[in-house]
Amino acid sequence: MSFEIKEENFALMTKELLTNLGFKVVKEQHHVEHGENKIGLCVKFDSKIFLQPRYAPSELMFVECRSGKIEGSKEIAELDQLINTANKNESYAERIGGEISGGIFVYNGGGEFIPQEMVDLAAASKPRNFCWDIHRIFFYTMKVFSHSILENWVSESKLGFVLTEQEISKQFEPKNYNTTRFIGVRYSELSENLEIYFSYFCDCVKDPKEATLGINSLHKEHVEKILDDAYENLQYITKKFYPRSKKNVTIEIHSLSGFTEDAENGAKLYAPHYKNWKEMNIEELKIDEHTLFKYSVIPWEAVMDYAFTKRTRKHTHQPKEIPENLLRIEKNFADEIREGVKTEEIKEQFTNKKFTLQEEKSYLGYRTMLLAHSTKIPIKQRLILFSASSLKSPRRDTVDALVSELKKDTQYNYTWIGILSGAGFSLRNLEYIQNFNYPGFGLGLIDSITKRLHVNRKTEEGRYMEKMLLSECIT
């Protein structure tokens, strides 16, 4: 292992990694006491995107960096002394907002070059200290890098979002590993499929002398546990949001402790048959030796430099924010239809008269996304758009109730209702629309992603509604 990075440069790179990983710098290059007990960094984890690494203190922590050859346990002993001195100094604790919960010793070399007595002293320290070696640094750097890549990936699509880092629901061997994931979702304009990208990070929560040893490599059964998690999430995404969308799925796994040969090289053979992926309209599942990343001796420096560029983070959401994201997509397409009404590309089809936009209102508590009418004699008509995300399930019953409510207003001869969805429609809803036949009412289910309109073409109302929205929707 080469030690070419100067210590001050390595410290700057460590600070860059920590801040991008979600640690807030509280103090740097400061003294615990006047002119004495100098410490490099004091940080605290504070991120809405990343989860705090398990192999680290939980609250305020001191961080020290070292390059070059080390011997004995001097560095950890000094770090431990600094922490205890700081915690005994009430004015210091008050100044930074609390006691120090532990420390991180970051080493620019492999764990095999860290003396065993240093590792033992760190583990025995109270508060606990942790040693990070070059493998763990690269592992965390690639987590930041992968998130940036996902952000850029989803930004290429009109529908695109990244879910914040989450722990997998069923952790395997939690005393040895902690596994988390990012999920990226986007719509492919080219293939018209939904593309879903899973990025898993399996952190070995052992000391640097053990973390990358072969005995901790992930086996096939560990990879299968991760496949279980991906399958469960795909079931949720399919059932809740995209029941009919065809999907291409990629699964990548980053393992600090690497993989056994059969787990890595055989993934492309056993993964496709491990679950019934077809039941969720998955046309392509990609997982192979090129999507499984192991962290041993890797030229991490250049990648680390690239990992902190080209990121926006505007597409990353909490899982609970997905409905809001879908509503935004629906509103955006409603605005496109509104523009079509204004420019008169969308007209009523009986006399080819324009629609006049009206003030939005609510029916049965559901707010309209667009309300317009044409009251030229002899036929009076209105166009109403609703958000599918806001309609109570089952939507078929809700639509029937809305039609009954709208029937009460007898001043219109025809009413055109559009239901906009940012997540497509279930087979039942599509069957419902094919049989929709209320005289004087045209109903269209509008996919806000594909811009496809579903109507009952057997009825006059359905055919007229299709013609009306042809300029905006691809039928």
C-alpha positions, 0 to 999 in steps of 0.5 A: 500500500502506498502512502503518497497523500500528504496528511493535510490533504488526506484530512481535507479529503476526509472532511469532504467525504464526511460532509457529503455523507451527511456529517455537519462540521461543528468545529475544525482545527480547534483547541479543547482548552486555551492553546491546548489539546488540539483536535482536527474535526468535531462533527455530528451527523445531520442528513435527510438523505443518508442514514448514519453509518453504524460503524461510528459514534451516534452523536457529537464526535471527534475525527482525526486523520493519519497517513503513513506508517503507524505503530502501537496505539498512541493515536487512539490513546491521544484521541481517547484523552482528548474526548475525556478532557472535552467531556470534563470541560463544561464550558467546551461542552456548552459551546459545541452543544453537548458531550462527545459520544466517541471518535473516529480515527481515519487511516489512509491505508488498509486495515492490515497496517493498523496495529492490533493493539490500536484496534483493541484500545479503540473498541475498549475506549469509553466513549467508544472509538472507531477505526476507518481504513481505506476500504471503508473510506472508499465504501462510503465514498461510493455511497455518495457517488452512487446517489449522485449517479441516481440523481442524474439518472432520474433527472433525464426523465419527466418522471423521476425520483430517488428515495432516501436511503433506507435500511432493508426491512429484514436485516441478515446477521445484524451483528456482522452487517448493516444493509441499506438501499437507495431506489431510483425510479424513472420512465423511459421515453425510449422503451416506454417502460418504467426503469427501477434501480436498486442500489444496496450497501452492505456495511460490515460492522466489524473492525478494519482488521476483520471487515474485509477478510474472506470469512465476512464475504457475502454468500449466495444466501446473503445476496438472496436476502437482498433479492427478497427485499428488492422483490418486496419493494417491487411488489409495493411499487407495482400494487400501490403505484404502477400496476400495469407498467412494464418494468426494467430492473437493475440491482447493484450491491456494494459490499465492504467485505466483498462476495464469495466467488459463487455469489458473485459470478453466479448471480446472473444465473440464480437471481432470475429464477429466485423469484417470480419477477414476471408477475410484476411485469418485469421484462428485464432483471439485471444483476451480475458480476458487473453490478456487484461491487467489492471493496478491497484495494481500489484506486479510490482517489479519482472516484472520490473526486468525481463523486462530489460533483454534478449533484442536485438532490432535488429528485430525492424524496421520502417514501411518504412523499411519493403521492405528492410527487405523483400529484405534481406530475398530474398537475403538470399535465393538467397545465398542458391541457389548460394551455391547449384550452387557452390556445383553442387547440382543445375545442368542443366537438359538436360545433367546434366552439372554444372552451372558457376557463372557469374558477376551480371548485369542489365536487363531493370534496374533490377539487378540480384540476381544470374546469372549463365550459362552452355555453354556446347554443344549442349545446352547452358543455363542460370539461372537468379534470380530476387528480387520480391521486386525490380520489378515494379508492376504489376509484370506480365507485368514486367516479360513479358518485361524481357522475351522480353529483354532476347530473344534478346540474341540468344546465349542461347537455354534455360533461367531459370528465378527465381523470389524470394519473401519474401512476397509470391505471389498474386493469379493473379501472381500464375494464371499467372505462371500456364499459362506461356508458352514461348518456351525456357524460364522456369519461377519459382516464389519462396517463400523465406519463405516457399521455395516453387516453383511455375511453369507451370508443363504442359510445358517441361521448367517448369518441367525441372526447378522444377527438377533443383531447387528440392534440394533447394525448397520444391515444 
